[in-house]
Every structure is written in C-alpha cells, then in structure tokens.
Amino acid sequence: MKDRKTIIESGMLEMYLLGLLPDEQVTSLEKMLAEDEVLAQKYAEIEQDFENVSLENAIQPPDFIKEDLFAGIREDYSEVRTLPREDASNEKPVKKSQTFMWIAASLAALFLVSSLWMFLQWDTTKTDLQVTQQELNTIKSQIENLQGALKDSQLLADVVKDPNTLQYALKGNDKIPGGFATAYINHEEKSAIVNVQKLPALPEDKTYQMWGDVDGEMINMGVIDKSKDVVILQYIDEATSLNITIEPAGGSDHATVSQLVTNVYL
C-alpha cells in the first residue's frame, strides 16, 4: 500500500469519499485509516470540507418537483376519504396502507432528487476548485522559475565582474554541432561555474558531465543540470583542461571519453 504522503497527494481520500476508489484499494485504505490517526484526521477534514462546500453552494431544486410529489400524495389521500361507506370496512385499511407507502416513497424520492441536485452542484464546485488550484500551482511554478533565473543572472554577474575570474569558451564538436558553453574559473575563490544555456537538450536518459584533467586523470566536477542556465561545479585544483562528456542520467564515476563533446585547456 502507498505511504501516507502519496495517498494524500494522489487524491485517494477524495475518491474513497465519493465511492470512486477501485474495490481492490478500498480494504487497504480502510485498514490504514483505522491504524493511522494522522491519515484518519486528514480524511475527516476532507469530509468536513466537502460538506461545507456542498451546503454553501447548494441550489434549491425547482419548485415543480416538490409540488408534483405532494400533488400525487394529496390525490391518493383524497381517494381514501371519498370511498363509499359500505366499502370502507373492507378497503379503507388497504387504501390507507397504500397511501402511507406512497407518502414514504414520495418523500424518499424528494430527498433523493434534492441530494442528487446538491451533489451535482457540489461536484461542479469541486471541479472549479481543482481547476483554480491547478492554475495557482502553475503560477507558483512560473514564479519559482523566474526567481531561479534571476538568481542565476545575479550569480553570473557577480562572477564575471570579479577581476580574478577567468573565462573559457567550450565549443561543441560534431556530436553537438553548434553547442556552446562558457566556464568561469576563479583560482582565488576556488570556484567553478559554467553557463550551459547553449548546450543542446539531451534525451531523458542522458546528461552532460564536466571533468577536470589532472595529470591525465579525469576528475569529476559534477553533473550539469540543463534545467538551469548557470551551474556551480566542483573546483578542481591543478586541472589542466575542462572536459564535458555525455553520460547516462545521474552521471558516471568515470568519464566516457568516446562521448566527449567539448573541451578547453586552461
């Protein structure tokens, strides 16, 4: 069974509340609700929120529904009252029993219609809330990306204006024609930063990785995160060259020299 965090974020509690959760998952979820007080509390909060939303957004069913139901009830009751006296002893109890059944059925139908109407309105409201939440999440993501870009720009500006920073251009070979990266090395601050904005995108199962060559040995400087324009890497003292290779996602312990895409001597 999934952990508590996954259950909450996946919407399983909402699906269970609505009766939409697959049968094979219901038993496991109910067991977790019985054993996990935090999860049970979260479910109770969701249940209360749904109830509040439904009541706040409830719409009264059309008047004709109630009027038609009670009109039918009055008609049945009228038939009981107008029975001839000579038949009353035999048929009245039967008619009255049937009338009460009709009353109960009519009231049940009225309740069902009202409940269905309320549920449909609540479901629409729930969908609107989900859309709003998705829009808020999208806006939040855009703001975070913008903040990240601003931080990258500020970092790059601070590095470039430092007189001790050396700039190196890494042009792509025939494996990434047109590819280009710029490395900024500061031996005083012992920092290494690379601007990878112009490196072409790779498949999801591949990544760029930078290496510093020290006495013929490739030392790992770090995996290059292409979701960022500016990447901070490990500074390698006494490196004589910078090298970028294409490696499996997550990076490699040793450089794949055959996948070298660019390098520059320091």
Secondary structure per residue as TSV (DSSP state, phi and psi in degrees):
chain	resnum	aa	ss	phi	psi
A	1	M	-	360.0	149.2
A	2	K	-	-67.4	158.8
A	3	D	-	-78.6	171.9
A	4	R	H	-57.7	-47.0
A	5	K	H	-60.7	-43.5
A	6	T	H	-65.2	-41.2
A	7	I	H	-61.0	-44.2
A	8	I	H	-67.5	-45.7
A	9	E	H	-73.6	-24.7
A	10	S	H	-82.4	-9.1
A	11	G	T	83.4	14.1
A	12	M	H	-63.8	-35.2
A	13	L	H	-64.9	-41.0
A	14	E	H	-65.6	-41.7
A	15	M	H	-64.1	-38.7
A	16	Y	H	-65.1	-42.1
A	17	L	H	-62.1	-36.1
A	18	L	H	-86.4	-4.5
A	19	G	T	77.2	22.8
A	20	L	-	-103.3	-3.9
A	21	L	S	-74.5	132.2
A	22	P	-	-53.6	143.9
A	23	D	H	-56.2	-36.2
A	24	E	H	-68.4	-15.3
A	25	Q	H	-101.5	-15.4
A	26	V	H	-63.5	-48.5
A	27	T	H	-60.1	-45.5
A	28	S	H	-63.7	-41.4
A	29	L	H	-66.4	-42.7
A	30	E	H	-62.8	-35.2
A	31	K	H	-65.1	-42.1
A	32	M	H	-66.8	-37.9
A	33	L	H	-63.3	-33.1
A	34	A	H	-76.1	-27.4
A	35	E	H	-100.3	-26.1
A	36	D	-	-106.2	105.2
A	37	E	H	-64.8	-37.5
A	38	V	H	-64.3	-43.9
A	39	L	H	-66.1	-40.0
A	40	A	H	-63.6	-40.0
A	41	Q	H	-64.5	-40.7
A	42	K	H	-62.4	-41.3
A	43	Y	H	-64.0	-41.3
A	44	A	H	-62.8	-39.0
A	45	E	H	-65.0	-42.3
A	46	I	H	-62.9	-43.3
A	47	E	H	-61.1	-42.2
A	48	Q	H	-67.9	-39.8
A	49	D	H	-61.5	-42.7
A	50	F	H	-63.0	-41.4
A	51	E	H	-64.6	-42.9
A	52	N	H	-62.5	-44.6
A	53	V	H	-61.6	-42.6
A	54	S	H	-62.8	-44.3
A	55	L	H	-69.2	-39.1
A	56	E	H	-68.8	-28.5
A	57	N	T	-111.0	15.2
A	58	A	-	-65.3	142.2
A	59	I	-	-120.1	128.5
A	60	Q	-	-63.4	129.5
A	61	P	-	-60.0	153.7
A	62	P	-	-53.1	143.6
A	63	D	H	-60.7	-29.3
A	64	F	H	-65.4	-24.5
A	65	I	H	-65.1	-52.7
A	66	K	H	-63.3	-41.6
A	67	E	H	-62.7	-43.5
A	68	D	H	-65.1	-39.6
A	69	L	H	-64.9	-47.9
A	70	F	H	-71.9	-26.2
A	71	A	H	-64.5	-41.4
A	72	G	H	-64.5	-38.1
A	73	I	H	-64.2	-45.1
A	74	R	H	-63.4	-36.3
A	75	E	H	-65.1	-43.8
A	76	D	H	-64.5	-41.5
A	77	Y	H	-66.3	-34.8
A	78	S	H	-64.8	-37.5
A	79	E	H	-62.2	-36.1
A	80	V	H	-66.5	-41.9
A	81	R	H	-71.6	-25.5
A	82	T	T	-99.4	14.0
A	83	L	S	-65.5	141.8
A	84	P	-	-59.7	146.2
A	85	R	H	-58.8	-38.7
A	86	E	H	-68.5	-20.3
A	87	D	H	-96.3	-9.8
A	88	A	H	-60.2	-38.5
A	89	S	H	-64.9	-27.8
A	90	N	H	-97.4	-38.5
A	91	E	H	-104.9	-22.2
A	92	K	H	-60.1	-46.1
A	93	P	H	-60.0	-38.4
A	94	V	H	-66.4	-46.9
A	95	K	H	-62.1	-41.7
A	96	K	H	-65.3	-40.9
A	97	S	H	-62.6	-43.0
A	98	Q	H	-64.3	-37.4
A	99	T	H	-64.3	-43.3
A	100	F	H	-62.5	-36.9
A	101	M	H	-64.4	-40.8
A	102	W	H	-64.4	-39.7
A	103	I	H	-61.3	-47.6
A	104	A	H	-61.5	-43.6
A	105	A	H	-65.8	-38.6
A	106	S	H	-67.0	-43.7
A	107	L	H	-64.2	-38.7
A	108	A	H	-63.3	-41.2
A	109	A	H	-64.4	-40.6
A	110	L	H	-62.3	-43.8
A	111	F	H	-63.3	-40.8
A	112	L	H	-63.8	-45.1
A	113	V	H	-63.0	-43.6
A	114	S	H	-63.6	-43.0
A	115	S	H	-64.4	-43.3
A	116	L	H	-62.5	-43.5
A	117	W	H	-60.4	-44.7
A	118	M	H	-65.2	-41.3
A	119	F	H	-63.1	-42.4
A	120	L	H	-62.9	-40.9
A	121	Q	H	-67.3	-40.1
A	122	W	H	-64.9	-40.7
A	123	D	H	-63.0	-39.7
A	124	T	H	-64.0	-43.0
A	125	T	H	-63.2	-41.5
A	126	K	H	-61.0	-41.6
A	127	T	H	-63.6	-41.9
A	128	D	H	-61.8	-40.2
A	129	L	H	-64.9	-39.1
A	130	Q	H	-64.6	-41.6
A	131	V	H	-62.8	-43.4
A	132	T	H	-61.9	-41.7
A	133	Q	H	-64.3	-39.6
A	134	Q	H	-63.4	-40.7
A	135	E	H	-65.0	-40.4
A	136	L	H	-64.5	-40.3
A	137	N	H	-63.6	-38.9
A	138	T	H	-64.7	-44.3
A	139	I	H	-62.9	-41.8
A	140	K	H	-61.0	-43.0
A	141	S	H	-63.4	-41.0
A	142	Q	H	-63.8	-40.2
A	143	I	H	-65.1	-43.2
A	144	E	H	-63.0	-40.3
A	145	N	H	-63.8	-40.7
A	146	L	H	-65.3	-42.6
A	147	Q	H	-62.7	-40.1
A	148	G	H	-63.6	-41.3
A	149	A	H	-64.4	-38.9
A	150	L	H	-66.1	-39.8
A	151	K	H	-64.6	-41.8
A	152	D	H	-60.8	-44.3
A	153	S	H	-63.7	-41.2
A	154	Q	H	-66.9	-42.0
A	155	L	H	-60.9	-46.2
A	156	L	H	-62.8	-40.8
A	157	A	H	-63.5	-41.5
A	158	D	H	-64.5	-39.3
A	159	V	H	-68.9	-46.1
A	160	V	H	-63.5	-38.4
A	161	K	H	-77.1	-10.5
A	162	D	-	-73.0	122.3
A	163	P	T	-64.4	-17.2
A	164	N	T	-88.4	-1.8
A	165	T	E	-83.5	129.5
A	166	L	E	-103.6	138.3
A	167	Q	E	-110.1	133.0
A	168	Y	E	-129.7	132.5
A	169	A	E	-95.8	129.1
A	170	L	E	-114.2	105.9
A	171	K	E	-92.2	137.9
A	172	G	-	-70.3	148.0
A	173	N	-	-89.4	-160.1
A	174	D	T	-69.7	-10.7
A	175	K	T	-76.5	-30.3
A	176	I	S	-135.9	66.1
A	177	P	T	-57.3	131.8
A	178	G	T	87.8	-11.7
A	179	G	-	-69.1	150.6
A	180	F	E	-157.7	138.7
A	181	A	E	-139.4	154.4
A	182	T	E	-125.1	124.0
A	183	A	E	-103.1	142.2
A	184	Y	E	-122.4	112.4
A	185	I	E	-113.3	129.9
A	186	N	E	-123.6	105.2
A	187	H	T	-73.1	-24.8
A	188	E	T	-71.3	-47.5
A	189	E	T	-84.2	-10.6
A	190	K	T	53.8	55.1
A	191	S	E	-125.0	150.2
A	192	A	E	-137.5	120.7
A	193	I	E	-131.9	141.8
A	194	V	E	-132.4	135.9
A	195	N	E	-94.7	113.5
A	196	V	E	-112.2	18.6
A	197	Q	E	-56.5	-33.1
A	198	K	E	-99.3	11.7
A	199	L	S	-80.8	133.0
A	200	P	-	-66.0	152.0
A	201	A	-	-66.7	151.5
A	202	L	-	-115.5	162.6
A	203	P	-	-58.8	160.0
A	204	E	T	-61.2	-26.4
A	205	D	T	-90.3	10.8
A	206	K	E	-128.6	157.5
A	207	T	E	-151.3	158.3
A	208	Y	E	-87.2	147.8
A	209	Q	E	-143.1	138.5
A	210	M	E	-105.4	144.7
A	211	W	E	-132.5	145.9
A	212	G	E	-107.0	130.0
A	213	D	E	-88.7	116.2
A	214	V	E	-121.7	109.3
A	215	D	T	53.8	42.2
A	216	G	T	82.7	0.8
A	217	E	E	-108.6	129.4
A	218	M	E	-80.5	115.0
A	219	I	E	-102.3	130.2
A	220	N	E	-65.7	125.9
A	221	M	E	-102.0	-14.9
A	222	G	E	133.3	158.1
A	223	V	E	-80.0	140.4
A	224	I	E	-92.8	116.8
A	225	D	-	-84.7	107.4
A	226	K	T	-73.5	-7.7
A	227	S	T	-75.3	-10.3
A	228	K	S	-114.9	149.1
A	229	D	S	-81.2	-35.0
A	230	V	E	-120.1	127.7
A	231	V	E	-122.3	130.8
A	232	I	E	-88.0	126.6
A	233	L	E	-117.7	170.8
A	234	Q	-	-74.7	126.7
A	235	Y	-	-75.0	131.3
A	236	I	-	-113.6	113.7
A	237	D	T	-71.1	142.2
A	238	E	T	68.7	15.6
A	239	A	-	-69.5	137.6
A	240	T	-	-100.8	-12.0
A	241	S	E	-156.7	158.6
A	242	L	E	-110.9	138.0
A	243	N	E	-138.7	136.4
A	244	I	E	-118.3	128.4
A	245	T	E	-121.8	164.7
A	246	I	E	-98.7	124.1
A	247	E	E	-126.9	166.4
A	248	P	E	-60.7	153.3
A	249	A	T	-51.6	134.8
A	250	G	T	97.7	-16.9
A	251	G	-	92.0	169.7
A	252	S	-	-124.3	158.9
A	253	D	S	-78.6	-28.1
A	254	H	S	-129.8	142.9
A	255	A	-	-67.0	136.7
A	256	T	-	-90.0	91.3
A	257	V	G	-58.9	-32.8
A	258	S	G	-66.4	-16.5
A	259	Q	G	-105.8	23.2
A	260	L	E	-66.0	128.9
A	261	V	E	-112.5	-21.7
A	262	T	E	-166.2	151.6
A	263	N	E	-157.9	163.9
A	264	V	E	-152.1	141.7
A	265	Y	E	-87.3	140.7
A	266	L	-	-88.6	360.0
